[in-house]
Amino acid sequence: MRFLRGARRCPRSCFDKPVLPPNKEDQSSLPMMRILQLNLNHCKAAQDLLSQTILEQLINVAVVCDQYKNLDPPYTWLADANSQAVIWVQGGGMVQERPTRARPFFTWARINGIYFFSVYAPPRLADVEFSALLTNIIEEAWDKRPLSVAGDLNAWSTEWRCRVTRQRGTTLLDALATLEAALLNTGDTPTFAGALGYSIIDLTFASDTLAPRITSWAISELYTHSDHQAIVFEIETARPPRPMTRQSCKWNTRTLDSESLLVMMANAAVPPGPTEEMATRFMAAITSACDASMAKTSGRSRRCAVYWWTSKIADLRRSCLRARNLAQRAQVMSRLRRPRANTQSSPTLVRRIVDALFPRVPDELALPPPLQAGAIIPAITLEELQRLCRSIKDHTAPGPDGVPNSAIKIAIAKHPDIFLQVFMACLRTGVFPACWKRQKLALLPKPGKPPEEPSSYRPLCMLDTAAKILERIICDRLEATTESPGGLSDHQYGFWKGRSTINAIENVIAIAREAIAGTRWNRGTKKYCAVVTLDVKNAFNSARYNNINAALRRMRTPQYLPRIVGSYLSARSLDYDTEDGPESYRVTAGVPQESVLGPILWNVMYDAVLRLNFGGNVKIVGFADDIALVAVAIGQAPVADRIRSELYHRAAPIWRCATETQAYIRQAEAVHRRACLCVISGRPHVSYDTTYVIAGVPPLALLADERARTYQRRFEDVKEEERRETLSHSQRYDNTLSALCPSCLTTLEDAEHAFFRCPRFHEERKRLQQVLQEVIEPENIVRIMLMTSGNRMAVSSFAQSVVSRLRQEAQEV
């Protein structure tokens, strides 16, 4: 089926026997993907029947045209811009790629590495419009291989056994020849049968790399309740042998021999030495005990057939399994649940997801100070270790080392000394062993989210059970500080014993009830209450290590805890599998999800946010990384203004750096100036600086600097002090770094000083006072100007001379 690029016509298919493939559970040794192609003729009954046909025929992908309506699942039902063509993915198939922008009359999707195009060219399209549609399809499909183009094209040609060839057929063949596409239609069975006749207008094309993998293309005799017949074919989706995944030991816990495990642990010994070596020998001893007491399950081994097994029994078993599967699919509950999506393994996509969910932070982790001489480290008691052992669940998934939880529990119950020795060495030296810093990634798709977006996956990190026990020991000691007076803020309700979302909701509701407990709304004592919720994007995976360490020091935790927490966070590695084989990723930020220490470390770092002082009418309520700002005020406008003011000003330390770019600050000042013009009732031609001065509002860039400086300081008069600093900058007349008067070196050069006091304008001020017959002061200047028009003109002339001279001095600097 190879042919030269630019050939005028698509090659004929090599499929000559229109036999519909039998619908069996075990088709062949190669995995197959079943495709159904159908025009629904905009019929509701046909679309309802299609759902049942897909279930019965085990269809994986449905290429549909002229649907009745679009269905709800937006990421398994991929429609075009005008609801004329759709690709419906079933059976838990993963959509690896889809168009970023919907186009009219066609859509496409990449499924199992194959690009499917669904096209509908209605008869009403003129030849020019039909050519434009094909041009759009060619541009979209130019670099996509392997490729399938299918749909109702309403084109006639003798190439697919029509009686005549029309312009549309010629145009279609010329266009798809550039894609090196082969025509799959065979035979003269019509695909459309209407009241006025029948024809073959539903066509299937495939690229030359995909066509050899398509088997049993046929026009089905299934009833469709449409005037079009369904087309069913299969595609071989066998991939090259997958690279070996990361070697990990797995044991069958059902074969666990407790006596053998205890014998091996009794002979195990970990001599004192460096903490890393002790942990390595400790895990080697546990692994040897598991090898001696359990059978491994790594790798699937096919069992040998028993002597009485025959092919007839195999056929009966397949029939029985098929009947059971059909019965399960027919249950109502199965229709109410979305099919489980397959785990994503595309190397490019998985790497992009990992890079997005685990951002790299260039900051180096600051080393904690050395432990002071005589520092007391509480010993790990036997009762504490046994309590932690009882909290371990038997059937949770093991970490990268594969050691089952049941084996760890048995070993701790009978031989706790070796565990106490290793864990205590970790606390004394402040070292979290490197072998316990490995975490195995599991990506869980979020329902109803686009599969190609990294935010559509929830990352879970599988950790070793021994590492979790050490984490719990550290967490219990941290909780003694965080839950004591002066620990975490009372506004935090997440990851705290005895608190839950119910308590957080009750707090918000209590504030709202108190606000509306008055008598009247208008001019009464009732108040309005507004709630704004904030969520941190990718919160746990983006936590900065240095921020966590700084927060631990602020809480005055015992010195040995920040040391081992710093070791716990440093040099962590993330293991994950792709189609190219196992890969590793160095984690430089975030706390592992599904870990023991992750929640409490997040609360410690986030505590500074919950301690922000918002004033008496704005309160903050937090649950982990979710925050609610609750504002109360008399009137709807004041409560909204209060919320906006707090959000903008509290975020100033973050967006202040954007004011260093002139383009960014001009965009923000355009909105800010418009608000100031409304205050002063000014005209649009008034300059920026004049608008700010008359409105009495400092420029936006200076306000951002003020808020950023205020955020870093603690003492009570910081607001007044920083406002004076802001005004000193906004009242300068030149570009000098100092706001002091050049003649009066100890006096701030503001408008009052320049107009009434500065000796530089002594002569001009003396002539003005001779005209006014009175000494001018801030208290009498308005009265003097309103007495006569001559006084007003004299004061205006003096002010103009002062401003002109200041501008001249500014230009000379």
RAJO-V984229 format. One record per helix or strand of 3 or more residues. SS is the DSSP state (alpha for helix, beta for strand). FROM is the first residue (numbers start at 0). LEN is the number of residues. Records with the same first field share a line. If there is no record, write none. Layout:
# RAJO-V984229
SS = FROM-LEN / FROM-LEN
This chain:
# RAJO-V984229
beta = 31-8 / 60-5 / 76-3 / 84-5 / 94-4 / 105-6 / 113-7 / 146-6 / 180-3 / 191-3 / 196-3 / 201-6 / 213-6 / 230-6 / 437-8 / 456-6 / 527-8 / 571-7 / 580-7 / 617-6 / 625-8
alpha = 43-14 / 126-15 / 157-3 / 166-11 / 207-4 / 252-3 / 257-9 / 274-19 / 310-19 / 331-5 / 346-11 / 381-9 / 404-10 / 415-14 / 433-3 / 453-3 / 464-18 / 500-15 / 539-3 / 544-10 / 558-11 / 596-14 / 635-15 / 651-9 / 661-19 / 687-8 / 699-12 / 717-13 / 750-7 / 758-14 / 780-7 / 788-24
